[in-house]
Amino acid sequence: MSPAEKIRIDDLRDPVLNDLQKAALAHGEANPVDLSLDAVLARAVQVTGLEDFGAPDFRERLSLWLSETDENSERTAFGRMILFNDCVRSAANRLRIRDLLKRHPEIHEVEISRPIIVIGLPRSGTTHLVNLIAADQRLRSMPLWESQQPVPDPKESAGPDGVDPRWTRSEAAWQGFRASSPLIASMHPMNPDHIHEELELQLPDFSSYNQDWVTRAPRWRDYYLAHDQRPHYQYMKTVLKILQWYRPRDRWILKCPQHLEQLGPLTETFPDATIIVTHRDPVSVIQSAATMLSYGARVTYTSPRPEWYLEYWTDRIRRLLETFVRDRQLLPSERSLDVLFHDFMADDLAMVERIYEIADLPMTKESREQIQAYLRAHPRGKEGQVVYDLRKDFHAEPDEVRAPFDFYLNRFDVRLEVS
């Protein structure tokens, strides 16, 4: 696919499946899974050879993840398989994390000092910004392959080429995903070296807003929002300590849109962090998220239901922003910055330099060269650019979708992008 090629998804509402998508659906039908707590935990024990899951409170949360999907008759057998495998991976990670901490309690003494944390609406430039800063090799960041399995399997070793088997698995999964859902790379790259969100480190504790993205989960959303997330942020920080113990750096660069509605837990967990907040027209964010999720639903649900995703994510983004606006004063004025999407896109390197000033991180010649090299290697639209059409795909008017967000648009000078 040529750089900046415009891509129009013409079958969002009535998908035309390719051969790999058809094969995936058939594979799911031929290999049904049991979406029960016992089945997931038994498989995780079998995979790891470990049995100590630690505090049992996670069982209630995992049970809700499983039951909400199990009771949804529209979830395909392949979609059920994906959730089962994801939950097994998270449970196996929980076992390995627990085992490592018992053998190396000194990990708890590792310090996570003065991280730079990017927060902001999904689809608002957070991914580009964190990957840009992570090109600076002085900083510790978390690539996708590492987030998917923070603790290595002691039974595995690097291959003849010296490549970590976790990277090899992540690359194989990405190539398979690209083949079966070829436009995902244009909307949200998930290659192994892509810098990922630290919410992945909350998954072994089975609490984050990640379920909003991978399944239709309004019951989980309500449960998650009703419960104090501070324990799960502490769990995430402990896993960050593990990663730093394996591969030390002085400072971290992190990012996660979820933090918008968890500023209290975030600032308590990382009291000395520099926090960067990206801002964008909510309509651009919503149509992008709803399009991506509707496209992915062609293999996980019997119907993509674009209107469902539009309604759900209009409400979900409103909740994120209402909580953020309410709690914005929790961020330290001397160590926080609001970044408007159009300013960032106009000169991304200049914005990074401004962030470095606030974070008290010198921009060295070598760091600038590393960031510029990343920019050259990752031009915008490298995998093509999806053309979004709110009216045609969702039968909705931009002004109607934007209407609930006056409280946000009156607070921040966001440039409207969709008219």
Helices and strands as residue ranges (DSSP letters): E 6-8, H 19-30, H 37-48, H 58-70, H 77-103, G 105-109, E 116-120, H 126-134, E 139-140, H 144-148, H 165-180, H 184-187, G 198-205, H 211-214, H 218-226, H 230-246, E 251-255, G 257-261, H 263-269, E 274-279, H 282-300, H 306-327, G 328-330, G 333-335, E 336-340, H 341-346, H 348-358, H 365-377, E 385-387, H 390-394, H 398-402, G 403-405, H 406-409
